[in-house]
Amino acid sequence: MFKVNNTQNGVKAFLGGLKAEEINAKVQECQEGQCSCACDPQMMQKIEKIEVAAEENGTSITITGKVSAEELEPMMKECLL
């Protein structure tokens, strides 16, 4: 399961069946510009903070910044799944 929703100050996503450690490593690579997927450096500049948390059936990601689910969802699908 993969869900991305807009929040008041960014985006919240849930990735079912994936471990927080794996997702955190991928997010770190994107933040450092070291990722092998289509990370958009301009998009990364709009993001203030990314929080990854383990959930019972997967991982949640809270992204704070001037971003929307519509623009982040395709990038997240390619980079994180």
MDAnalysis code that builds the backbone (N, CA, C; Angstrom):
import MDAnalysis as mda
import numpy as np

u = mda.Universe.empty(243, n_residues=81, atom_resindex=np.repeat(np.arange(81), 3), trajectory=True)
u.add_TopologyAttr("name", ["N", "CA", "C"] * 81)
u.add_TopologyAttr("resid", np.arange(1, 82))
u.add_TopologyAttr("resname", ["MET", "PHE", "LYS", "VAL", "ASN", "ASN", "THR", "GLN", "ASN", "GLY", "VAL", "LYS", "ALA", "PHE", "LEU", "GLY", "GLY", "LEU", "LYS", "ALA", "GLU", "GLU", "ILE", "ASN", "ALA", "LYS", "VAL", "GLN", "GLU", "CYS", "GLN", "GLU", "GLY", "GLN", "CYS", "SER", "CYS", "ALA", "CYS", "ASP", "PRO", "GLN", "MET", "MET", "GLN", "LYS", "ILE", "GLU", "LYS", "ILE", "GLU", "VAL", "ALA", "ALA", "GLU", "GLU", "ASN", "GLY", "THR", "SER", "ILE", "THR", "ILE", "THR", "GLY", "LYS", "VAL", "SER", "ALA", "GLU", "GLU", "LEU", "GLU", "PRO", "MET", "MET", "LYS", "GLU", "CYS", "LEU", "LEU"])
u.atoms.positions = np.array([
    [0.837, -1.185, 0.000],
    [0.000, 0.000, 0.000],
    [0.882, 1.248, 0.000],
    [0.491, 2.224, -0.793],
    [1.225, 3.479, -0.894],
    [0.201, 4.602, -0.937],
    [0.219, 5.481, 0.074],
    [-0.724, 6.595, 0.147],
    [0.046, 7.883, 0.372],
    [-0.316, 8.923, -0.347],
    [0.285, 10.241, -0.165],
    [-0.847, 11.246, -0.019],
    [-0.810, 12.039, 1.057],
    [-1.849, 13.040, 1.312],
    [-1.220, 14.392, 1.623],
    [-1.908, 15.442, 1.205],
    [-1.480, 16.790, 1.560],
    [-1.815, 17.059, 3.019],
    [-0.948, 17.824, 3.684],
    [-1.207, 18.282, 5.039],
    [-1.156, 19.804, 5.027],
    [-1.376, 20.400, 6.174],
    [-1.395, 21.862, 6.248],
    [-0.037, 22.474, 5.863],
    [1.049, 21.778, 6.204],
    [2.375, 22.353, 5.929],
    [3.278, 21.399, 5.150],
    [2.671, 20.558, 4.302],
    [3.484, 19.661, 3.492],
    [2.718, 18.428, 3.048],
    [3.346, 17.265, 3.240],
    [2.798, 16.008, 2.743],
    [3.060, 14.905, 3.756],
    [2.113, 13.966, 3.864],
    [2.309, 12.781, 4.688],
    [2.093, 11.566, 3.795],
    [2.998, 10.601, 3.888],
    [2.895, 9.397, 3.062],
    [2.973, 8.159, 3.940],
    [2.343, 7.083, 3.474],
    [2.440, 5.792, 4.152],
    [2.853, 4.756, 3.125],
    [3.898, 4.012, 3.445],
    [4.386, 2.961, 2.566],
    [4.241, 1.637, 3.302],
    [3.269, 0.847, 2.892],
    [2.998, -0.416, 3.552],
    [4.039, -1.476, 3.235],
    [4.405, -2.248, 4.246],
    [5.304, -3.373, 4.058],
    [6.766, -3.023, 3.920],
    [7.132, -1.770, 4.109],
    [8.539, -1.375, 3.984],
    [9.089, -0.953, 5.342],
    [10.343, -1.279, 5.581],
    [10.980, -0.962, 6.865],
    [11.460, 0.490, 6.887],
    [11.314, 1.133, 8.047],
    [11.719, 2.532, 8.213],
    [13.203, 2.714, 7.913],
    [14.039, 1.730, 8.300],
    [15.489, 1.856, 8.075],
    [15.806, 1.956, 6.581],
    [15.135, 1.128, 5.773],
    [15.358, 1.142, 4.321],
    [14.933, 2.478, 3.723],
    [13.766, 2.947, 4.122],
    [13.244, 4.211, 3.595],
    [14.124, 5.373, 4.047],
    [14.554, 5.354, 5.301],
    [15.401, 6.419, 5.826],
    [16.699, 6.523, 5.031],
    [17.289, 5.388, 4.686],
    [18.538, 5.384, 3.913],
    [18.316, 6.005, 2.538],
    [17.204, 5.665, 1.898],
    [16.905, 6.223, 0.577],
    [16.636, 7.725, 0.657],
    [15.908, 8.148, 1.690],
    [15.616, 9.570, 1.873],
    [16.919, 10.339, 2.087],
    [17.813, 9.767, 2.888],
    [19.111, 10.392, 3.154],
    [19.888, 10.594, 1.852],
    [19.897, 9.577, 0.995],
    [20.591, 9.680, -0.292],
    [20.020, 10.817, -1.123],
    [18.692, 10.935, -1.152],
    [18.065, 12.004, -1.933],
    [18.414, 13.378, -1.363],
    [18.407, 13.499, -0.028],
    [18.728, 14.786, 0.596],
    [20.168, 15.195, 0.299],
    [21.055, 14.211, 0.184],
    [22.467, 14.504, -0.082],
    [22.774, 14.603, -1.575],
    [21.759, 14.341, -2.417],
    [21.969, 14.388, -3.856],
    [22.712, 13.170, -4.385],
    [22.729, 12.093, -3.623],
    [23.465, 10.890, -3.993],
    [22.567, 9.773, -4.517],
    [21.286, 10.046, -4.718],
    [20.362, 8.967, -5.074],
    [20.505, 8.567, -6.537],
    [20.125, 7.336, -6.818],
    [20.221, 6.807, -8.176],
    [18.913, 6.986, -8.946],
    [17.893, 7.527, -8.291],
    [16.607, 7.732, -8.959],
    [16.490, 9.181, -9.432],
    [15.297, 9.543, -9.857],
    [15.075, 10.868, -10.443],
    [14.751, 11.920, -9.384],
    [15.618, 12.086, -8.422],
    [15.418, 13.146, -7.428],
    [15.581, 14.488, -8.124],
    [14.679, 15.381, -7.867],
    [14.727, 16.715, -8.451],
    [15.353, 17.664, -7.434],
    [16.572, 18.145, -7.696],
    [17.241, 19.044, -6.728],
    [16.404, 20.274, -6.387],
    [15.654, 20.814, -7.368],
    [14.810, 21.975, -7.101],
    [13.684, 21.614, -6.141],
    [13.158, 20.400, -6.274],
    [12.103, 19.934, -5.367],
    [12.677, 19.773, -3.962],
    [13.868, 19.213, -3.862],
    [14.484, 18.988, -2.556],
    [14.714, 20.314, -1.831],
    [14.951, 21.393, -2.556],
    [15.165, 22.703, -1.937],
    [13.889, 23.248, -1.302],
    [12.720, 22.794, -1.774],
    [11.438, 23.248, -1.225],
    [11.114, 22.553, 0.097],
    [11.844, 21.465, 0.390],
    [11.557, 20.661, 1.573],
    [12.377, 21.154, 2.755],
    [11.683, 21.446, 3.863],
    [12.360, 21.904, 5.077],
    [12.814, 20.726, 5.932],
    [11.954, 19.700, 6.016],
    [12.243, 18.586, 6.924],
    [11.544, 17.325, 6.435],
    [12.213, 16.181, 6.605],
    [11.622, 14.880, 6.292],
    [11.770, 13.999, 7.522],
    [10.634, 13.489, 8.011],
    [10.644, 12.593, 9.168],
    [10.130, 11.226, 8.746],
    [10.897, 10.187, 9.078],
    [10.523, 8.811, 8.755],
    [10.237, 8.092, 10.065],
    [9.084, 7.416, 10.143],
    [8.706, 6.718, 11.373],
    [8.175, 5.328, 11.059],
    [8.577, 4.360, 11.872],
    [8.087, 2.996, 11.727],
    [6.637, 2.928, 12.197],
    [5.807, 2.235, 11.434],
    [4.413, 2.006, 11.787],
    [4.213, 0.495, 11.911],
    [3.048, 0.099, 12.370],
    [2.770, -1.329, 12.570],
    [2.899, -2.131, 11.267],
    [2.375, -1.598, 10.170],
    [2.376, -2.338, 8.902],
    [3.223, -1.696, 7.815],
    [4.147, -0.823, 8.193],
    [4.966, -0.156, 7.188],
    [5.693, 1.039, 7.767],
    [5.802, 2.079, 6.962],
    [6.554, 3.273, 7.338],
    [5.781, 4.518, 6.942],
    [5.783, 5.527, 7.818],
    [5.177, 6.804, 7.455],
    [6.281, 7.834, 7.261],
    [6.031, 8.741, 6.325],
    [6.980, 9.815, 6.027],
    [6.215, 11.126, 6.104],
    [6.710, 12.048, 6.915],
    [6.121, 13.371, 7.009],
    [7.116, 14.353, 6.397],
    [6.669, 15.060, 5.373],
    [7.531, 16.013, 4.659],
    [6.978, 17.406, 4.899],
    [7.800, 18.272, 5.473],
    [7.412, 19.649, 5.754],
    [8.062, 20.550, 4.718],
    [7.269, 21.429, 4.117],
    [7.813, 22.362, 3.133],
    [6.744, 22.793, 2.151],
    [7.169, 23.493, 1.115],
    [6.255, 24.013, 0.095],
    [6.114, 22.989, -1.023],
    [5.533, 21.837, -0.669],
    [5.368, 20.738, -1.620],
    [3.939, 20.198, -1.534],
    [3.529, 19.470, -2.582],
    [2.191, 18.871, -2.578],
    [2.297, 17.391, -2.915],
    [1.265, 16.656, -2.538],
    [1.215, 15.220, -2.817],
    [1.296, 14.971, -4.319],
    [0.645, 15.819, -5.106],
    [0.606, 15.633, -6.557],
    [1.998, 15.694, -7.181],
    [2.853, 16.582, -6.688],
    [4.185, 16.687, -7.272],
    [5.174, 15.695, -6.667],
    [4.954, 15.290, -5.420],
    [5.891, 14.365, -4.779],
    [5.600, 12.893, -5.050],
    [4.330, 12.546, -5.239],
    [3.970, 11.132, -5.375],
    [4.743, 10.401, -6.477],
    [4.834, 10.945, -7.703],
    [5.579, 10.210, -8.745],
    [7.055, 10.019, -8.380],
    [7.661, 11.039, -7.803],
    [9.073, 10.955, -7.419],
    [9.258, 9.930, -6.303],
    [8.345, 9.927, -5.338],
    [8.438, 8.982, -4.222],
    [8.259, 7.546, -4.713],
    [7.318, 7.332, -5.629],
    [7.095, 5.978, -6.159],
    [8.372, 5.461, -6.823],
    [9.012, 6.310, -7.615],
    [10.219, 5.884, -8.328],
    [11.396, 5.678, -7.369],
    [11.542, 6.566, -6.417],
    [12.722, 6.539, -5.563],
    [12.609, 5.587, -4.364],
    [11.411, 5.401, -3.832],
    [11.283, 4.672, -2.578],
    [10.714, 3.267, -2.703],
    [10.006, 2.977, -3.787],
    [9.388, 1.649, -3.900],
    [10.255, 0.684, -4.680],
])
